[in-house]
Structures are given as C-alpha cells and as structure tokens.
Amino acid sequence: MRQIFLFFSFLLIALNSLAVRVFIDHQSFYSPETGPYLEVVFSFEGKSMKSIKNSEGLYVAQSKCNVILSQGNKVIRFAKFTASSTPNLLPTAPDFMSVERFPLTDGTYQMEIEITDAIDSSAAPLKHTETIEITHLSEGCFFSEIAFVSAFTSTIQENAFSKAGYDLIPYVSNYYPSSLNGLILYAELYNSRKLLGKKISFAYSICITDALQNEVPNTKRIIRAEAEEVLPLIQTLDISNLISGDYKVKLEMLDREGKVVCTQFRDFFRNKILESTYTPPTSIDISNTFAARYIKSDSLYAHIQSCLPIAESVERNTINNILSNADLQTRQSFMYTFWYRRNSTNPEKAWNDYYQDVRAVQKEFGTKIKAGWQTDRGRVYLQYGKPSTRIIRNNNPNYWPFEIWHYYTTNTGLRDRRILFYNTSLNYDMELLHSDIPTETKNYDWKNLVRSRQMSDPASTGRIGNNQNRDPYSGDELEDLWYNPH
C-alpha cells in the first residue's frame, strides 16, 4: 500500500494553464464470498480544475479516469469512469472523491492509471504505473491493510463509500498536520471465528510506534471483541501530543493467552507545530541577557530574520508583520523569548550555536542578492541540519547543475530523507526542486526537468509520463544517485 500525490501539468509555455491536483490511495481487503479486492480512492482538488455550467446552470468539474490492472501482457481488470464534483453556484469546484474496487486473486499486478481533465481539452493526460502486491492467508487470522478516515457514520443508504455498515470518508494522505489531533483508522480482521469459535471473546491491541517500531508511551489500547468471520475495526487515536516525526500505527490480534496472532502496520508522518501568540514578556528582565547587548535595532532585526528557517508559523508572522516596524526593546524581547523557548537553561548558547550555522550558510550559499539563510540550500541546512551526504554535479552537459542531499536523520527527527536542488539560470543559487519530506516541495517530473538542459528551452518540457516511478537500478546516473546516495 502506498499513498501517492499525482498531478496534471500543462506545458509551461501555456501561461494560463493550471495544475490539476489528485491524491490517490489504495488498500487491499478481503470478502469471504468473492475473495481479495483492491480499493482505490481518488481525491481531486476542485479549485485546481476548470468548471463548466451544467443544464441547471450550476458549475461542475469533471475528470476522466482509466485504471488497468494487468499481469504480464494480460489485462486482469479494467475501469473507465468519469468523476464529477458536486454542482456548485460558484465557478470554483469543491474537492471531490471517487472510489473503485477491483476483485483480484493473490499475486503481483501492474496498476496503470490515466487521468485527464474532462473539461479542459488542453490538459495533458497524467499517466502513472505502480506494482501492486495482493497477499492474503488461506488459513488463520489476518488483517486487511489499514485505511485512514477523515469521518464516518452508520450507513443509512448504501453508497460507494459504504463498508461493513459504515459510510467512511477517506483521508487520502499519510500526513497529519498540527490542525489534526485525531487519527481515525479503519481495518478488517478476518477468520477470528474460524480460529476461536462463534462469539468467543478475544482482544486486539492498537498503538503508535516510532519508525523503528518502538512503542510510543501512553498510546497502546487493548480492545475486547467477539470473534466474527469479518470484524470491522474503527478506532480514533489521540495524536495531539505527538511531536513531529515518522510513525506507524500497529494493530495486533491477541489470543486468549495474550500471544500475538497477527499484526498489521501503516506509516504516517506527524508535523506538530506548537501554535501560540507572541506577547512580549513583561515579567522578565532582559537587561542583563544576551539580547540586550544588541543596541542597533536594524542589526538586531537582521539577526531575527535569520531565524525564519526554524521559526514556527506564529513566530514567522510576528517577525514579518509585527517586528518589521517595532522598536528596539520589542525586538530584544522577542529575540530573548525566541531562544528561551528552545533552551530555557541557556538561551544564549542556543542562539550562538545557531548563529554559527547562519554564518556557515552565508559563506557557502550567500549571493549578491540573497543572504545565505534566504537561499533554498541555506534554509534547508538551517532547518534540517547538515546533510549526511551531499552529491554535487555541476559540469555534466546533459544535466542542469544539481545537488542531492541525503539525511540519515534530520534535526526534526525524520529518517532517510532526500532533497534535490537544481539550477537552470547557471548562477550560484539553486532551487529546491523535489524532496520526500512531506512538508517540502514535490515535483514528480524531477528527472525530466534536471535532464532538460539537453533541450533548447527547459520550459517546453512536458510534465507527463511515469517519472514518479522508482527504478533504483535503471542504470541512469541521476536516478541512481537519488535512490542510492550513500
């Protein structure tokens, strides 16, 4: 199972073209009557699509979708459908979803997806290919894959999103921002009745682990249940206190002796920003602190601005919109508070350590028109730390100059992450083109864009094809450096 972010792209020379954004998720489930099946969910961002009036004078957006599941040269399942937004009085369409289910036997499949904007004829089709594994046990108990849910209710009238007596609105992402404090999951447990007997009680557990499968304290819950042929599981987990990082949801079925019968995992990423409003501390005397030694207001503000790469959203707003016209005392107060929040024992040391990095990125990445911290590479260095490996390619005539940074572990606790920078202007500054960090820019056409130096005009490069597919052993240097940067 993998969650994908896909997008249409139009030729860049079409100045009025837009990018249609589509999120796709899929899980496999099992039906005792018909066997395994694959469920594919499409979530379209309505505001990124063109709308047209229907016969009732209401605006709708539509997308044509083709899905092919094949083995070798043989097509096993095929679906062709049109997904439509809810009719709307406004020309901006709301987000909308579609779900398709494909009965499949256990095995390996190639899933090919082609999506086009049904209204905008200038839109190039999006094509995506992915390998799908369907594996279920013929005997014993097992879980379905875990689906994330944004909301659910009991089914009143059967519809495309109904399952096991519930209407489930999918959450088509594995990224949970600060604004979401609850994670809702849905899964199914199969064959517990066959193993234990009808209506026999047992327990299953649910918890959150870190990326290395170490259990996060105070997240484990044990739930009693009765054995069924298919047991639907809906649980809501409190993630309000979960700090930023990579995590897994873990489900385990326990027998009557407490031994684990079967297990299922799903990855997710949490981005937790502690929102607060900035109020200059009136009860703290900063006259003898490091912040009071800055007596030139403009110079102090320049130092404060260099903290933007690591600032939280409210702090960034304060720096940009409040401190720009503030007096010296307010700026001193903010400077002290900013670093006190990060190291209450020794805020001055925290600032001095950070300022060493600011000076390092200034020396390495600063340009005549940008401070080092303002560049993409400088900002990433300050936010995530020094990369574990840094691959630099500046002189290959087939590629635009590029760098690939690989982190074993970032300052924010993420593991095994990559960032690609490239430069089409041939000046010293580089642009962040693609990253597998959830909060950073993603461009699944990164391979073509870096290679586009071979073409007379990089802006004429199309944004279609299967460039987001991973082929770590393709023999292509660029792709090999991205997937095998060690």
C-alpha positions as CSV (number, residue, x, y, z in Angstrom):
1,M,0.0,0.0,0.0
2,R,1.2,3.4,-0.8
3,Q,-0.3,6.9,-0.8
4,I,0.5,8.9,-3.9
5,F,0.3,12.6,-4.8
6,L,-0.3,12.9,-8.5
7,F,-0.7,16.0,-10.7
8,F,-1.6,17.1,-14.2
9,S,0.8,19.5,-15.7
10,F,0.3,21.6,-18.8
11,L,3.2,22.9,-20.9
12,L,4.8,25.8,-19.2
13,I,4.5,28.0,-22.3
14,A,0.8,28.0,-21.9
15,L,0.6,30.9,-19.5
16,N,-3.0,30.5,-18.4
17,S,-2.7,26.8,-17.7
18,L,-3.3,25.3,-14.3
19,A,-2.2,22.1,-12.5
20,V,-4.9,19.7,-11.5
21,R,-4.0,18.0,-8.2
22,V,-5.1,14.5,-7.5
23,F,-4.4,12.4,-4.4
24,I,-4.6,8.6,-4.7
25,D,-4.6,5.9,-2.0
26,H,-5.3,2.2,-2.1
27,Q,-5.6,-0.8,0.2
28,S,-6.5,-4.4,-0.2
29,F,-9.4,-6.0,1.6
30,Y,-11.0,-9.5,1.7
31,S,-14.5,-10.8,1.1
32,P,-15.4,-14.3,2.3
33,E,-17.8,-14.6,-0.7
34,T,-15.6,-13.3,-3.5
35,G,-12.0,-13.2,-2.1
36,P,-9.5,-10.4,-2.1
37,Y,-10.1,-7.0,-3.7
38,L,-8.3,-3.8,-4.2
39,E,-9.9,-0.5,-3.2
40,V,-8.5,2.7,-5.0
41,V,-9.6,6.1,-3.8
42,F,-9.2,9.3,-5.9
43,S,-9.3,12.7,-4.2
44,F,-9.5,15.7,-6.6
45,E,-8.7,19.2,-5.5
46,G,-11.6,21.1,-7.0
47,K,-10.1,24.6,-7.0
48,S,-7.3,23.4,-9.3
49,M,-9.7,22.2,-12.0
50,K,-11.8,24.0,-14.6
51,S,-15.6,24.0,-14.2
52,I,-18.4,24.3,-16.6
53,K,-22.2,25.0,-16.2
54,N,-24.5,22.0,-16.4
55,S,-28.1,22.1,-17.7
56,E,-29.3,23.5,-14.4
57,G,-26.9,26.4,-14.5
58,L,-24.6,25.1,-11.8
59,Y,-20.9,24.7,-12.1
60,V,-19.2,21.2,-12.1
61,A,-15.7,19.9,-12.6
62,Q,-15.1,16.5,-14.1
63,S,-12.2,14.1,-14.6
64,K,-11.9,11.1,-16.9
65,C,-10.1,8.2,-15.3
66,N,-8.8,4.9,-16.7
67,V,-7.4,2.2,-14.4
68,I,-5.9,-1.0,-15.8
69,L,-4.6,-3.9,-13.6
70,S,-2.5,-6.4,-15.5
71,Q,-0.2,-9.4,-15.2
72,G,2.4,-9.5,-17.9
73,N,0.6,-8.7,-21.2
74,K,-2.8,-9.9,-19.8
75,V,-5.3,-7.3,-18.6
76,I,-7.0,-8.7,-15.5
77,R,-9.3,-5.8,-14.5
78,F,-10.2,-2.5,-16.2
79,A,-12.3,0.5,-15.2
80,K,-13.2,3.6,-17.2
81,F,-15.2,6.3,-15.4
82,T,-15.9,10.0,-15.1
83,A,-15.7,11.6,-11.6
84,S,-17.7,14.8,-11.1
85,S,-17.8,17.4,-8.4
86,T,-21.0,18.4,-6.6
87,P,-22.8,21.0,-8.6
88,N,-22.0,24.4,-7.2
89,L,-23.2,28.0,-7.6
90,L,-19.6,29.3,-7.7
91,P,-17.2,28.6,-10.6
92,T,-14.6,27.1,-8.1
93,A,-15.5,23.5,-7.6
94,P,-15.3,21.9,-4.2
95,D,-13.0,19.0,-3.6
96,F,-14.5,15.6,-4.6
97,M,-13.7,11.9,-4.4
98,S,-14.3,8.7,-6.3
99,V,-13.6,5.1,-5.2
100,E,-13.2,2.0,-7.4
101,R,-13.0,-1.7,-6.2
102,F,-11.3,-4.5,-8.2
103,P,-11.7,-8.2,-7.3
104,L,-8.3,-9.8,-7.5
105,T,-6.7,-13.1,-6.6
106,D,-3.4,-13.1,-4.7
107,G,-0.5,-12.1,-6.9
108,T,1.6,-9.2,-8.3
109,Y,-0.1,-6.7,-10.6
110,Q,0.9,-3.6,-12.6
111,M,-1.6,-0.8,-12.0
112,E,-1.8,1.8,-14.7
113,I,-3.7,5.0,-14.2
114,E,-4.5,7.7,-16.7
115,I,-6.4,10.8,-15.7
116,T,-7.4,13.8,-17.8
117,D,-9.4,16.9,-17.2
118,A,-12.7,16.2,-18.9
119,I,-13.4,19.9,-19.4
120,D,-10.1,21.4,-20.3
121,S,-9.1,19.9,-23.6
122,S,-5.6,21.4,-23.4
123,A,-4.7,19.3,-20.3
124,A,-2.1,16.7,-21.0
125,P,-3.1,13.2,-19.6
126,L,-1.4,12.1,-16.4
127,K,0.0,8.5,-16.5
128,H,1.1,6.5,-13.5
129,T,2.3,2.9,-13.2
130,E,2.8,1.1,-10.0
131,T,3.4,-2.5,-8.9
132,I,0.6,-3.9,-6.6
133,E,1.0,-6.9,-4.3
134,I,-2.1,-8.8,-3.1
135,T,-1.3,-11.3,-0.4
136,H,-3.8,-12.9,2.0
137,L,-3.5,-16.0,4.2
138,S,-5.5,-19.1,3.1
139,E,-5.7,-20.2,6.7
140,G,-5.5,-18.4,10.1
141,C,-6.4,-14.8,11.0
142,F,-5.1,-11.8,9.2
143,F,-5.8,-8.1,9.0
144,S,-6.7,-6.0,5.9
145,E,-4.5,-3.1,5.1
146,I,-5.1,-0.1,7.2
147,A,-7.1,2.8,5.7
148,F,-7.1,6.3,7.2
149,V,-10.5,8.0,7.5
150,S,-11.5,11.6,7.9
151,A,-15.1,10.9,9.1
152,F,-17.5,8.1,9.4
153,T,-21.2,7.4,10.2
154,S,-23.6,4.5,10.2
155,T,-24.9,3.7,6.7
156,I,-28.4,4.7,6.1
157,Q,-28.4,4.2,2.3
158,E,-25.7,2.1,0.6
159,N,-23.3,4.1,-1.5
160,A,-19.8,3.9,-2.9
161,F,-18.2,4.8,0.4
162,S,-20.2,2.2,2.5
163,K,-18.3,-0.7,4.1
164,A,-19.4,-3.0,6.9
165,G,-22.4,-0.9,7.9
166,Y,-20.4,2.4,7.9
167,D,-20.0,5.3,5.5
168,L,-16.3,6.0,5.5
169,I,-14.9,9.3,4.1
170,P,-11.3,8.5,3.3
171,Y,-8.4,10.6,4.5
172,V,-6.3,10.3,1.3
173,S,-2.9,11.1,2.9
174,N,-0.5,9.8,5.5
175,Y,0.5,13.3,6.6
176,Y,-1.1,14.7,9.8
177,P,-0.5,18.4,10.4
178,S,-0.9,20.3,13.7
179,S,-4.5,21.1,12.9
180,L,-5.5,17.4,13.2
181,N,-5.3,16.0,16.7
182,G,-7.1,12.7,15.9
183,L,-6.2,9.8,13.6
184,I,-9.1,7.7,12.6
185,L,-8.3,4.3,11.1
186,Y,-10.4,1.5,9.5
187,A,-9.3,-2.1,9.1
188,E,-10.9,-5.5,9.0
189,L,-9.9,-8.7,10.8
190,Y,-10.6,-12.0,9.1
191,N,-11.2,-15.6,10.3
192,S,-11.2,-15.0,14.0
193,R,-14.4,-17.1,14.3
194,K,-12.8,-19.9,12.3
195,L,-9.8,-19.8,14.8
196,L,-11.6,-19.3,18.1
197,G,-15.3,-20.3,17.5
198,K,-18.5,-18.3,17.2
199,K,-19.0,-15.4,19.6
200,I,-15.8,-16.2,21.5
201,S,-14.3,-13.2,23.2
202,F,-10.7,-12.1,22.4
203,A,-8.7,-8.9,22.3
204,Y,-6.8,-6.9,19.8
205,S,-4.4,-4.0,20.5
206,I,-3.6,-0.8,18.8
207,C,-0.7,1.6,19.4
208,I,1.6,4.0,17.7
209,T,5.3,3.2,17.2
210,D,8.2,5.3,16.0
211,A,9.8,4.5,12.7
212,L,11.9,1.7,14.3
213,Q,8.7,0.1,15.7
214,N,9.4,1.2,19.3
215,E,6.1,1.8,21.0
216,V,5.3,5.4,21.8
217,P,4.4,5.7,25.6
218,N,0.8,6.1,26.5
219,T,-0.6,5.2,23.1
220,K,-1.4,1.5,23.5
221,R,-5.0,0.4,23.8
222,I,-6.5,-3.1,24.2
223,I,-10.0,-3.6,22.9
224,R,-12.3,-6.6,23.6
225,A,-14.2,-8.1,20.7
226,E,-16.2,-11.2,19.7
227,A,-14.9,-13.5,17.0
228,E,-16.5,-12.9,13.6
229,E,-15.9,-14.0,10.0
230,V,-15.2,-10.4,9.2
231,L,-14.7,-8.0,12.1
232,P,-14.6,-4.3,11.1
233,L,-12.4,-2.1,13.3
234,I,-12.8,1.6,13.6
235,Q,-10.6,3.4,16.1
236,T,-9.7,7.0,16.8
237,L,-6.2,7.8,18.2
238,D,-5.3,10.9,20.1
239,I,-2.2,12.4,18.4
240,S,-2.4,15.9,20.0
241,N,0.8,15.3,22.0
242,L,2.7,13.6,19.2
243,I,5.7,15.6,18.1
244,S,6.9,15.9,14.5
245,G,8.3,12.7,13.1
246,D,7.7,9.4,11.3
247,Y,5.4,7.0,13.0
248,K,3.5,3.7,12.4
249,V,0.1,2.6,13.5
250,K,0.3,-1.0,14.7
251,L,-2.6,-3.5,15.0
252,E,-2.2,-6.8,16.8
253,M,-4.7,-9.7,17.4
254,L,-4.1,-11.4,20.7
255,D,-5.3,-15.0,21.5
256,R,-6.8,-15.9,24.9
257,E,-3.3,-16.3,26.4
258,G,-2.2,-12.8,25.2
259,K,0.0,-14.1,22.4
260,V,0.1,-12.2,19.2
261,V,-1.7,-14.0,16.3
262,C,-1.3,-11.4,13.5
263,T,0.0,-7.9,13.0
264,Q,-0.5,-5.0,10.6
265,F,1.3,-1.7,10.3
266,R,0.8,1.6,8.4
267,D,3.2,4.5,8.2
268,F,2.3,8.1,8.8
269,F,4.0,11.4,9.3
270,R,3.2,14.0,12.0
271,N,4.0,17.6,11.7
272,K,3.4,19.2,15.1
273,I,3.8,22.9,15.5
274,L,3.0,24.4,18.9
275,E,0.9,27.4,18.0
276,S,0.9,30.3,20.3
277,T,0.7,34.0,20.1
278,Y,3.7,36.2,20.8
279,T,3.4,38.5,23.8
280,P,6.5,40.4,24.9
281,P,7.3,39.1,28.4
282,T,6.7,41.9,30.9
283,S,7.8,39.9,33.9
284,I,11.2,39.0,32.5
285,D,14.1,41.4,33.0
286,I,16.2,41.1,29.8
287,S,18.5,44.0,30.6
288,N,21.3,41.5,31.6
289,T,20.7,39.0,28.8
290,F,22.5,38.5,25.5
291,A,19.6,40.1,23.7
292,A,20.2,43.4,25.5
293,R,23.7,43.6,24.0
294,Y,22.2,44.3,20.6
295,I,21.7,48.0,20.7
296,K,21.3,48.7,16.9
297,S,17.7,47.9,16.1
298,D,18.2,47.2,12.4
299,S,21.1,44.9,13.0
300,L,19.1,43.0,15.6
301,Y,16.2,42.7,13.2
302,A,18.5,41.2,10.6
303,H,19.6,38.6,13.1
304,I,15.9,37.9,14.0
305,Q,15.1,37.4,10.3
306,S,17.9,34.8,10.0
307,C,15.8,32.7,12.5
308,L,12.9,32.4,10.0
309,P,14.1,28.9,8.7
310,I,13.4,27.4,12.1
311,A,10.5,29.6,13.3
312,E,7.0,28.3,13.9
313,S,4.2,29.8,11.9
314,V,3.1,32.3,14.5
315,E,6.7,33.4,15.0
316,R,7.2,33.9,11.3
317,N,4.1,36.0,11.2
318,T,5.4,38.1,14.1
319,I,8.8,38.5,12.5
320,N,7.5,39.5,9.1
321,N,4.4,41.6,10.1
322,I,5.0,43.0,13.6
323,L,8.7,43.3,14.2
324,S,9.4,44.9,10.9
325,N,8.3,48.3,12.4
326,A,8.9,47.5,16.1
327,D,11.1,49.4,18.4
328,L,14.4,48.1,19.8
329,Q,13.0,46.9,23.1
330,T,10.3,44.8,21.5
331,R,12.9,43.3,19.1
332,Q,15.2,42.5,22.1
333,S,12.3,40.9,24.0
334,F,11.3,38.8,21.0
335,M,14.9,37.7,20.4
336,Y,15.3,36.5,24.0
337,T,11.9,34.8,24.1
338,F,12.5,33.0,20.8
339,W,15.6,31.3,22.2
340,Y,14.3,30.9,25.7
341,R,11.5,28.7,24.2
342,R,14.2,26.5,22.6
343,N,16.6,26.3,25.6
344,S,15.3,27.7,28.8
345,T,18.6,26.8,30.6
346,N,20.9,28.6,28.3
347,P,19.1,30.6,25.5
348,E,22.3,32.5,24.7
349,K,24.2,29.2,23.8
350,A,21.2,28.1,21.7
351,W,21.5,31.3,19.7
352,N,25.3,31.2,19.4
353,D,25.2,27.6,18.1
354,Y,22.5,28.5,15.6
355,Y,24.4,31.7,14.5
356,Q,27.5,29.6,13.7
357,D,25.3,27.8,11.2
358,V,23.9,31.0,9.9
359,R,27.5,32.2,9.2
360,A,28.3,28.9,7.6
361,V,25.5,29.0,5.2
362,Q,26.2,32.7,4.4
363,K,29.8,31.7,3.4
364,E,28.6,28.6,1.5
365,F,25.4,29.7,-0.2
366,G,25.1,33.5,0.1
367,T,24.8,35.5,-3.1
368,K,25.0,39.2,-4.1
369,I,21.2,39.4,-3.8
370,K,20.4,36.9,-1.1
371,A,21.6,36.2,2.3
372,G,22.6,32.5,2.8
373,W,19.6,31.8,5.0
374,Q,17.3,33.1,2.3
375,T,18.5,30.6,-0.3
376,D,16.9,27.2,-0.6
377,R,20.0,25.4,0.4
378,G,20.7,27.7,3.3
379,R,17.2,27.4,4.6
380,V,17.2,23.6,4.4
381,Y,20.6,23.4,6.1
382,L,19.4,25.6,9.0
383,Q,16.0,23.8,9.3
384,Y,17.2,20.1,8.9
385,G,20.9,20.3,9.7
386,K,24.0,19.4,7.8
387,P,23.2,16.6,5.3
388,S,24.8,13.2,5.9
389,T,25.8,13.1,2.3
390,R,25.9,15.8,-0.4
391,I,26.2,14.9,-4.0
392,I,27.3,17.8,-6.3
393,R,27.1,17.7,-10.1
394,N,27.9,21.0,-11.8
395,N,29.6,20.1,-15.1
396,N,27.6,17.4,-16.9
397,P,26.4,18.9,-20.2
398,N,23.3,16.5,-20.1
399,Y,22.0,17.9,-16.8
400,W,21.4,21.2,-15.2
401,P,23.7,21.7,-12.2
402,F,22.2,19.8,-9.3
403,E,22.8,18.6,-5.8
404,I,21.2,15.7,-3.9
405,W,21.3,16.0,-0.1
406,H,20.6,12.8,1.9
407,Y,19.9,12.8,5.7
408,Y,20.2,9.7,7.8
409,T,18.3,11.7,10.4
410,T,17.3,15.3,10.2
411,N,17.2,17.9,13.1
412,T,13.4,17.3,13.2
413,G,13.7,13.6,13.7
414,L,13.0,12.4,10.2
415,R,15.0,9.4,8.9
416,D,16.3,8.6,5.4
417,R,15.2,11.7,3.6
418,R,16.4,13.3,0.4
419,I,16.3,16.8,-1.2
420,L,17.1,17.7,-4.8
421,F,18.3,21.2,-5.8
422,Y,18.9,22.3,-9.3
423,N,20.0,25.5,-11.2
424,T,18.7,26.5,-14.7
425,S,20.0,30.1,-14.5
426,L,23.6,29.0,-14.1
427,N,24.2,31.4,-11.3
428,Y,25.3,30.2,-7.9
429,D,21.9,30.0,-6.3
430,M,20.0,26.7,-6.6
431,E,16.3,26.0,-6.4
432,L,14.7,23.2,-4.3
433,L,13.1,21.0,-7.0
434,H,11.9,17.8,-5.2
435,S,12.0,16.2,-1.8
436,D,10.5,13.2,0.0
437,I,10.0,15.3,3.2
438,P,6.2,15.6,3.5
439,T,6.2,19.4,4.1
440,E,8.6,20.2,1.3
441,T,8.1,20.7,-2.5
442,K,7.4,17.6,-4.6
443,N,7.8,17.5,-8.3
444,Y,7.4,14.1,-9.7
445,D,8.8,15.2,-13.1
446,W,12.2,16.0,-11.4
447,K,14.1,13.6,-13.6
448,N,13.0,15.2,-16.9
449,L,13.5,18.7,-15.5
450,V,17.1,18.1,-14.5
451,R,17.8,16.4,-17.8
452,S,16.0,19.2,-19.8
453,R,19.4,21.0,-20.3
454,Q,19.7,18.9,-23.4
455,M,16.7,20.8,-24.8
456,S,16.8,24.3,-26.3
457,D,14.2,25.5,-23.8
458,P,13.6,23.8,-20.5
459,A,10.2,25.4,-20.2
460,S,9.0,23.3,-23.1
461,T,9.5,20.1,-21.3
462,G,6.2,18.2,-20.8
463,R,5.1,17.1,-17.4
464,I,3.6,13.8,-18.2
465,G,4.7,10.2,-18.0
466,N,5.7,7.9,-15.3
467,N,8.5,10.0,-13.9
468,Q,7.5,9.5,-10.3
469,N,8.0,5.7,-10.5
470,R,11.0,4.3,-8.7
471,D,13.5,2.4,-10.6
472,P,16.6,2.3,-8.3
473,Y,18.6,0.0,-10.7
474,S,17.8,1.6,-14.0
475,G,21.4,2.4,-14.8
476,D,20.6,6.1,-15.1
477,E,23.1,8.1,-13.1
478,L,20.6,10.7,-11.9
479,E,18.1,8.2,-10.7
480,D,20.8,6.0,-9.1
481,L,22.2,9.0,-7.2
482,W,18.7,9.8,-5.9
483,Y,17.8,6.4,-4.7
484,N,21.3,5.2,-3.7
485,P,23.1,8.3,-2.4
486,H,25.4,6.6,0.1
